[in-house]
Structure formats: structure tokens, C-alpha cells
């Protein structure tokens, strides 16, 4: 996938997965490290001191190689699709179960995690790629394809991807979904994989505008909840 990435190197803790996949908020301001002794002379010396080296990451995930991102579709989202007479479908390696669970294989990515106390912001940097899969929405003779998703856990946690309308590219690397990690459950393990469940997925404002324009409606908004995400991840 093609959005800008940040550099990353071995899974050292579940903290990476917790922060990286949850779409958690990271916009808080952290105080810079300081070591003054509390008097004027030490403050003056501190001002002229050589800046300290950049903080070392607490953990690095150089190569994310699996497994899946799943979204259990919200009943309100399914109802909205029905009202708009939109039929959902899958692209490539994605699947949609009868129970309403969308599954997108994770095909790559990388993540670096800094201890929040270091003041580094965003303290989770990187991406999770889902190349070769996606979601389609069809009404009459119009088909919109949203594919090649990238999860970006930066300050503005979101999912981007490419958009095609009736087979023609309409947008590349567009902001498609926003993530709310406030509903996140504690991370768990399943064999060699980390499992993170509970992040709420919403349609982005940009995607809502595109869908409204394409399907000639005003019903889609950035407050439309798509569903709840479950991420199962392996890597090195």
C-alpha cells in the first residue's frame, strides 16, 4: 500500500499492537524531559546544554506479516445500506460472512512504539497494509470499490485506501474511515498472534461526501458507524 510510512525494527511487547491497531488517541501533549535542580543557575545551565539524543523506541515491529482485520458490521450501517438500496460485496481476498463480518487479510506493514513518557508524538508510528482486498457498494448500474486499505495509527487515527467508481479510479490514498479506540478491550494472545478487539470504525467525512455524490443522496455522514474491529496480528 502506498500511504506515507514511518520507519520501524522485532515485536517486543503487546503495547505496540494495543496502540497501533486500536486507533487510540495520541494527541496529548507530553512534557519534554528536564533535569533542572530547581534554581536559577541550574536553569541557566540547562538552557545552554547540548540537546539530549532522540528517545529510543520501547518496541519495534519491523515486519507485520498477518493475519486479519475483521469488522462486525453495525446494525445501523446495514440498515442504512438497505435504505439506500446499496448492496455490499467484497473485493479480492476479502470475505463477508452471513453473520455480517467483513474480513481483510493483513499483507504487511511496520510499527514503532515509544513510551508515552518520552514526549514523542505520535508515540505509535507506522502502518498496517491490506493489499489486494476491499469493500464494494453497488446500486443499480453504479459500483463503488474501496480497496487496498492502510491503517495509520498517527495523531489522526484513520484508514485510507483507493476508490474506484465503475472500474475507474476516483481517488487514491483517500481518507475512508476514522477509528475510535475508546471502546478498545485489553489485548489478548491466540498462539503466536496478538488479538485486539473493540475499536469502533466510522465512515470518514471525505468518504461520506464521495458516496453521497456518487449515489445522489445526502444520507451518509461522518457519524455513520460501520462496525467494531477485531485485529489479529503476527510479525517479527
C-alpha positions as CSV (number, residue, x, y, z in Angstrom):
1,X,0.0,0.0,0.0
2,X,1.0,3.5,-0.8
3,X,0.5,6.0,2.1
4,X,3.4,7.6,3.7
5,X,5.0,5.3,6.3
6,X,7.3,5.8,9.2
7,X,10.5,3.8,9.8
8,X,10.4,0.8,12.1
9,X,12.7,-2.9,13.6
10,X,11.1,-7.0,16.4
11,X,8.0,-7.4,18.3
12,X,9.0,-6.7,21.9
13,X,5.7,-6.1,23.6
14,X,1.9,-6.2,23.2
15,X,2.0,-2.5,23.7
16,X,2.7,-2.0,20.0
17,X,-0.3,-3.9,19.0
18,X,-2.5,-2.2,21.5
19,X,-1.6,1.3,20.4
20,X,-1.1,0.6,16.7
21,X,-4.2,-1.3,15.8
22,X,-6.7,0.4,18.1
23,X,-6.8,3.8,16.6
24,X,-6.2,5.1,20.0
25,X,-5.9,8.9,20.7
26,X,-2.3,10.1,20.7
27,X,-2.7,13.8,20.5
28,X,-1.9,14.6,24.1
29,X,1.0,16.9,24.9
30,X,3.9,15.3,26.7
31,X,6.3,17.5,28.7
32,X,9.9,17.4,27.4
33,X,12.5,15.7,29.5
34,X,14.0,18.1,32.0
35,X,16.7,17.7,34.7
36,X,17.0,21.2,36.3
37,X,17.8,21.3,40.1
38,X,15.1,23.9,40.7
39,X,17.3,27.1,41.0
40,X,18.2,29.9,38.6
41,X,21.8,28.7,38.0
42,X,20.7,25.2,37.0
43,X,18.0,26.7,34.7
44,X,20.6,28.8,33.0
45,X,22.9,25.9,32.6
46,X,20.1,23.8,31.2
47,X,19.3,26.4,28.6
48,X,22.8,26.2,27.2
49,X,23.3,22.5,27.5
50,X,23.6,20.3,24.4
51,X,20.3,18.7,23.5
52,X,19.9,15.1,24.5
53,X,19.7,12.3,21.9
54,X,16.4,11.3,20.4
55,X,14.5,8.8,22.6
56,X,14.9,5.1,21.9
57,X,11.8,3.3,20.8
58,X,10.4,1.0,23.5
59,X,9.5,-1.6,20.9
60,X,9.7,-2.1,17.2
61,X,7.7,-4.3,14.8
62,X,9.7,-4.4,11.5
63,X,7.6,-6.8,9.6
64,X,3.9,-7.3,10.1
65,X,3.0,-10.4,8.1
66,X,-0.5,-11.4,9.1
67,X,-3.3,-12.1,9.9
68,X,-6.6,-10.3,9.5
69,X,-8.6,-7.2,10.2
70,X,-12.3,-8.1,10.8
71,X,-15.2,-5.7,11.1
72,X,-18.5,-6.9,12.6
73,X,-21.0,-4.6,10.8
74,X,-23.2,-2.4,12.9
75,X,-27.0,-3.0,12.6
76,X,-27.4,0.7,11.8
77,X,-24.9,0.5,9.0
78,X,-26.7,-2.5,7.5
79,X,-30.0,-0.6,7.8
80,X,-28.5,2.4,6.1
81,X,-27.3,0.3,3.2
82,X,-30.8,-1.3,2.9
83,X,-32.5,2.2,2.9
84,X,-30.1,3.4,0.2
85,X,-30.6,0.2,-1.7
86,X,-26.8,-0.4,-1.6
87,X,-25.6,-4.0,-1.9
88,X,-22.3,-4.6,-0.1
89,X,-19.7,-7.0,-1.6
90,X,-16.1,-8.0,-1.3
91,X,-13.0,-7.5,-3.4
92,X,-10.1,-9.8,-3.9
93,X,-9.2,-11.8,-0.8
94,X,-11.8,-10.1,1.4
95,X,-14.8,-12.1,2.7
96,X,-18.2,-11.2,4.1
97,X,-19.9,-13.9,6.3
98,X,-23.6,-14.4,6.7
99,X,-23.2,-13.1,10.2
100,X,-22.1,-9.7,8.8
101,X,-18.4,-10.0,9.5
102,X,-16.0,-8.4,6.9
103,X,-12.5,-9.9,6.9
104,X,-9.5,-8.3,5.2
105,X,-6.1,-10.2,5.3
106,X,-3.2,-8.1,6.6
107,X,-0.5,-8.2,4.0
108,X,2.3,-6.1,5.6
109,X,3.3,-3.1,7.5
110,X,5.5,-1.9,10.3
111,X,5.1,-0.2,13.6
112,X,7.4,1.7,16.1
113,X,6.2,2.3,19.7
114,X,7.6,4.9,22.1
115,X,6.9,5.1,25.8
116,X,4.4,8.0,26.1
117,X,6.5,9.4,28.9
118,X,9.3,10.3,26.4
119,X,7.2,13.1,24.9
120,X,7.5,11.7,21.4
121,X,4.3,12.4,19.5
122,X,2.7,10.4,17.9
123,X,4.1,7.7,20.1
124,X,2.9,5.0,17.7
125,X,4.2,5.3,14.1
126,X,3.8,3.1,11.1
127,X,1.1,1.4,9.1
128,X,-0.8,-1.8,8.6
129,X,-1.4,-2.8,5.0
130,X,-4.3,-4.8,3.4
131,X,-3.3,-5.1,-0.2
132,X,-5.5,-6.9,-2.7
133,X,-8.8,-6.7,-0.9
134,X,-11.6,-4.3,-0.2
135,X,-15.3,-3.5,0.0
136,X,-17.7,-2.7,-2.8
137,X,-21.1,-0.9,-2.7
138,X,-23.5,-1.3,-5.6
139,X,-26.7,0.4,-6.5
140,X,-28.3,-0.1,-9.9
141,X,-25.6,0.4,-12.5
142,X,-23.2,2.1,-10.1
143,X,-20.5,0.3,-8.3
144,X,-18.0,1.9,-5.8
145,X,-15.0,-0.1,-4.8
146,X,-13.0,0.8,-1.6
147,X,-9.7,-1.2,-1.5
148,X,-6.1,-1.6,-0.5
149,X,-6.7,-0.3,3.0
150,X,-3.9,1.2,5.1
151,X,-4.4,1.7,8.9
152,X,-2.4,4.7,10.1
153,X,-2.2,5.0,13.9
154,X,-0.8,8.5,14.0
155,X,-2.3,11.6,15.6
156,X,-5.5,11.3,13.5
157,X,-6.1,7.6,13.5
158,X,-7.7,6.6,10.3
159,X,-7.9,4.1,7.4
160,X,-7.1,5.2,3.9
161,X,-7.5,3.4,0.6
162,X,-8.1,3.7,-3.2
163,X,-11.6,4.4,-4.6
164,X,-12.9,3.2,-8.0
165,X,-16.3,4.1,-9.5
166,X,-17.5,1.7,-12.2
167,X,-13.9,0.5,-12.6
168,X,-12.4,4.0,-13.0
169,X,-10.1,5.4,-10.3
170,X,-11.8,8.2,-8.4
171,X,-9.3,8.7,-5.6
172,X,-6.0,7.3,-4.5
173,X,-5.0,7.1,-0.8
174,X,-8.3,8.7,0.2
175,X,-9.3,9.0,3.9
176,X,-12.1,6.4,4.1
177,X,-12.7,5.5,7.8
178,X,-11.9,7.0,11.2
179,X,-11.1,5.0,14.2
180,X,-12.2,5.4,17.8
181,X,-10.1,3.4,20.3
182,X,-12.0,4.5,23.4
183,X,-14.0,1.2,23.1
184,X,-10.9,-0.9,22.9
185,X,-10.7,-4.1,25.0
186,X,-7.5,-5.4,26.6
187,X,-5.1,-7.1,24.2
188,X,-5.1,-11.0,24.2
189,X,-3.0,-13.7,22.6
190,X,-4.0,-16.5,20.4
191,X,-1.0,-18.8,19.8
192,X,1.7,-16.6,18.2
193,X,-0.8,-13.8,17.3
194,X,-1.9,-10.7,19.2
195,X,-5.6,-10.0,19.2
196,X,-7.1,-6.6,19.6
197,X,-10.9,-6.1,19.6
198,X,-13.3,-3.3,20.3
199,X,-12.2,-0.3,18.2
200,X,-15.2,1.5,16.6
201,X,-15.0,2.2,12.9
202,X,-16.8,5.2,11.3
203,X,-17.2,6.4,7.8
204,X,-14.9,9.5,7.3
205,X,-16.3,12.8,6.2
206,X,-14.4,12.6,2.9
207,X,-15.9,9.1,2.2
208,X,-19.3,10.3,3.1
209,X,-19.2,13.2,0.6
210,X,-17.9,10.9,-2.1
211,X,-20.6,8.3,-1.5
212,X,-23.3,10.9,-1.4
213,X,-22.2,12.5,-4.6
214,X,-21.9,9.1,-6.4
215,X,-25.2,7.7,-5.2
216,X,-27.0,11.0,-5.3
217,X,-28.1,11.1,-1.7
218,X,-27.3,13.1,1.5
219,X,-27.9,10.3,3.9
220,X,-24.3,9.3,4.5
221,X,-22.5,11.2,7.2
222,X,-19.2,11.0,9.2
223,X,-21.2,9.9,12.2
224,X,-22.2,6.6,10.4
225,X,-20.8,3.7,12.4
226,X,-19.6,0.9,10.2
227,X,-18.9,-1.6,13.0
228,X,-16.4,-2.9,15.6
229,X,-13.0,-4.0,14.5
230,X,-11.0,-7.1,15.6
231,X,-7.4,-7.3,14.6
232,X,-5.3,-10.5,14.7
233,X,-1.6,-9.8,14.0
234,X,1.6,-11.7,13.7
235,X,5.1,-10.5,12.7
236,X,8.7,-10.2,13.6
